[in-house]
Amino acid sequence: MLQSIGRVILQLHLSLLQLPNSFLSLFPLLWRSYIWDLMNGASASSSLRSAFSHCVQQVRSYDYHHYLCLLELPPPMRKAAFALRAFNVETARAMDVASDPRVGLMRLVWWQEAIDKIYAKKLIEHPTAQALSSVISENQISKGWLKRSIEARINDARREVTDIPESIEELEKYAEDTVSTILYMTLQGGGIRSTAADHAASHIGKASGLLLLLKSLPYHASRNQHFSYIPVKVASKHGLLVKEGGRSEILLDSREHLCDAVFEMASVANIHLQKARELAGTVPAEARPVLLHAVPAQVLLDSLRRVNFDVFDPRLSRGVLGIPHLWYQLKLKWNSWRGTY
C-alpha cells in the first residue's frame, strides 16, 4: 500500500515538473511556492522567492537536461545549484540572444561587474543576481571561479569567427573554465570539500563542454557560416582546413571528413568521462549527486555514436539529447539510486 502511494506521489511530482511553461505561467504563485518547497526553503521575502523561481524557470527552459540533474540533488543543495546554473544560462546565451555582438559583449561585461558588486554586498535589480547574492552570502562560493567563468565567455565573445582554436587543449580549457567551474561551485555550495570530487568534476566539465560544443556546430554554422569550434590541428588532419589570404578557414566539403573530426574530439570527451569514473571510489557519497552531470554527457556521446558522429543528423535534436524523455529520466534515476555517475 505504501509503495503504491509512493509511486503516485512520485508521478504527481514528475508530472508537475514536466508541465509546459505556458501552463505553469497561469499559476505563478502555486509554482513559486512549489519551487521553494522543492528547494527546502523555510522563509524568505517574496522577491527572493520570485528570484529563485526565475532561476528554476531559466534552467528548465534553456538547459533542460541539466535541470533534471539538479532535481536529483538533496533539497539543501538545490538553491545554490539552480542559482549557479541560471548564471551559466545567462552568460552562455548572452551572445546568442543579442541582435548585435557588441550588445552581447556588453551584457557579459555587465555580469562581470555584477559579480564584483555582489561580493561588495551591493543590491542588483536582477532576479538571477539576487538569487546568486543570497547563495553567496549563505555559502563560501569562490569569487575566483565565477570570475574565471565570465572571463572565459568574454574572451570567446571577443574572438573573431575566423579565429580558430589551435588545438583541442584550448577547447578543454574553455570547457573547464565555463562548465567545470559550475560543478566546483555547486560542490562548494553543498559544503563539500574533496580533492577527488573536484578532480572528477574537472573531467566531467571538460567532457560535457566538448560534447556540447560539438552539438552546437550546426547552430554556429547557420549563424556565421563558420565551424569555429573545430581546432586547426584536427581540421587539418581530416582535410577540412583551407588557408586563404593568411587566414585559416574550415570548409564543409566532405560530411565524412567532418564526422571523422567530430569522432576525434568526442573520443577526448570519452577519455575524460572514463577518468572521472575511475575516481568514483575516492569520491565522497555526498558529492556524487553533483557529478550526475556525467550522465547527460554520456547520453550525448552515445547519441553521437548512433548517428556515426554526424552532428547534422536530426535525430540528435529529438527528445533529450537524442533519446526519449522517459528513457533519459530513467538513466538519471538509476544512477542517482545507485550512487553512480
Stockholm file with secondary structure:
# STOCKHOLM 1.0

chainA/1-341         MLQSIGRVILQLHLSLLQLPNSFLSLFPLLWRSYIWDLMNGASASSSLRSAFSHCVQQVRSYDYHHYLCLLELPPPMRKAAFALRAFNVETARAMDVASDPRVGLMRLVWWQEAIDKIYAKKLIEHPTAQALSSVISENQISKGWLKRSIEARINDARREVTDIPESIEELEKYAEDTVSTILYMTLQGGGIRSTAADHAASHIGKASGLLLLLKSLPYHASRNQHFSYIPVKVASKHGLLVKEGGRSEILLDSREHLCDAVFEMASVANIHLQKARELAGTVPAEARPVLLHAVPAQVLLDSLRRVNFDVFDPRLSRGVLGIPHLWYQLKLKWNSWRGTY
#=GR chainA/1-341 SS CHHHHHHHHHHHHHHHHTSCHHHHTTCHHHHHHHHHHHTTCCCCCHHHHHHHHHHHHHHHHHCHHHHHHHTTSCHHHHHHHHHHHHHHHHHHHHHHHCSSHHHHHHHHHHHHHHHHHHHTTCCCSCHHHHHHHHHHHHSCCCHHHHHHHHHHHHHHHHSCTTCCCSSHHHHHHHHIIIIIHHHHHHHHHTTCCCHHHHHHHHHHHHHHHHHHHHHTHHHHHHHHSCCTTSCHHHHHHTTCEEEETTEEEECCSCHHHHHHHHHHHHHHHHHHHHHHHHTGGGSCGGGTTGGGGHHHHHHHHHHHHHTTTCTTCGGGGSTBTTBCHHHHHHHHHHHHHHTCC
#=GC SS_cons         CHHHHHHHHHHHHHHHHTSCHHHHTTCHHHHHHHHHHHTTCCCCCHHHHHHHHHHHHHHHHHCHHHHHHHTTSCHHHHHHHHHHHHHHHHHHHHHHHCSSHHHHHHHHHHHHHHHHHHHTTCCCSCHHHHHHHHHHHHSCCCHHHHHHHHHHHHHHHHSCTTCCCSSHHHHHHHHIIIIIHHHHHHHHHTTCCCHHHHHHHHHHHHHHHHHHHHHTHHHHHHHHSCCTTSCHHHHHHTTCEEEETTEEEECCSCHHHHHHHHHHHHHHHHHHHHHHHHTGGGSCGGGTTGGGGHHHHHHHHHHHHHTTTCTTCGGGGSTBTTBCHHHHHHHHHHHHHHTCC
//
